[in-house]
Amino acid sequence: MKTTKFGNLDHDVSRISFGGAAVSGEGGGYGFGELSESDAINLLHAAHDRGINCFDTAPCYGYGMSERRFGKAFADRRDKVFLISKCGVTWGEDKKLTNSNEPDVTRRMVEQSLRDLGTERIDLYFIHWPDKKVDVRKTMEVLSEAKRAGKIAAIGLSNFYDVEEIKRAQEVDRIDAFQTQFNLFSPEAAEKLFPFAKEHGIAHMSWGSFDKGILTGRVQRGRKFDDKDFRSRFSDFVSEGKMRAMDRITPLLKERGFDGRQLALGFIFSHPEATTAVCGIRTIEQLETALTALENLPPADLIEEALKIAEEETRSPA
């Protein structure tokens, strides 16, 4: 597995990171459907055995189930993995997900993540989403306090694009990582964040690397999702524009001996600022195909042609 330095941190991470929503199983929340605990742990072990050392999760993935499965899987491998979680997306008795970066919520979520992950220190802790109701500096003060106490080793911002808000966060403590959606159909981070990330040595993690299955070809027109798969509630991500784009892109890839996974990873890593791609992996087969794809990425001209098609089709009326 190829590795790279993680921004300013003294860590080398795998170019593919394991996305924890994939193993949230029957817990519900933000996840991809049922997966037994034994299958989840076997999959996490397989990913680590094959060279993935960066594992990303959040409390809302299975209402804590993903974190707990990470904790069980890596209890005897803790010093060999880079564990990441997040604060902000919470829920009440009705299990409705809401976003809150209030200091008391942040403090509670840090402690719960430590318990669920079964660790004394989380390597990187993200603020999951911006919260317009809360000054980011207040949230950062809680995380900075946790960092000084040794409960988290580094702080990151997820889904933040406003550079001025990022600068306010930096007034309190160092930001070591960004995490945003970044793929052929959502390339905005390249323009909005990468120059700032490069200037400050901040790592970037892409989520939605395969655009929830669209770029791999697993999600097509009319795809029905299990009711425990969050995609059943957000089916608008399968736009006709994306489908038209894939109708044109797929034959081009096949003609030159590539597939959608290779294109997805090739697009991400054609940007030097991209540190690691968070990938949703639910089976050993998906794990193997993702690792194989990383070894043979498409040339720049093919990536550029695919990006041009994606822009043409998604900018036109669906």
C-alpha angles and dihedrals in degrees: 000000000000114000135193138191112271103233112273094343124104092241135105112211133191116260088237117056123196113245111221097208086077092067099042087106120176091349092097124205113099104355146109103252139278122343123160121241093243092051091047094051092045089051093049091050091048091051091051093044089054093053108272107134102164116082121183126194143148136206092250091062098098093340090283097327095110091052092048091050091050088051093052094043096051102034090112095032100048097125091050099057135064105227121203131184139158146222133216108058105091139155144206135220090295089059091232109151116233134171121239129160093179110144095242091050091048092050092050093048093051091054093046092049090052090052095045094046090046093227138120093218135031112211096216129009121193133201093232101212137357115263114208090199094060130058104239089225090067091055091045091054090060092047092046089053090051089049092053088049090054094245093118127022100203141009128228140180120228122199093000114140102158105100092198091056090048090053090052089053089051090057087073104038143339119288110218103177146023124204120193140148107275125171142116091287096040107040098146096114091068091066101029103040114011097076090052092044091051093048093052100035092244118162120233126214119191121215122191086038091160092030091245092303101317095107093047092051094241091113114059138159112306095014110163119212130207111258089244090057109091089218088073087068097043102041092144088087085077094076124177089236091060091047091052090049092052090048087061099035100049096064090048090053094047091048090059098038101258137115138209096270091055090048092049094051092039091056092050096047094043081080112074090208091064108100105177137352117229107219129192106228122177104165140036088245092056089047092053094046092050092050092046091049091056091060095060116034124180121260121262095256093057092047091049092049092050091048091051090052092047091052093047095050100041094046093053122079111285 
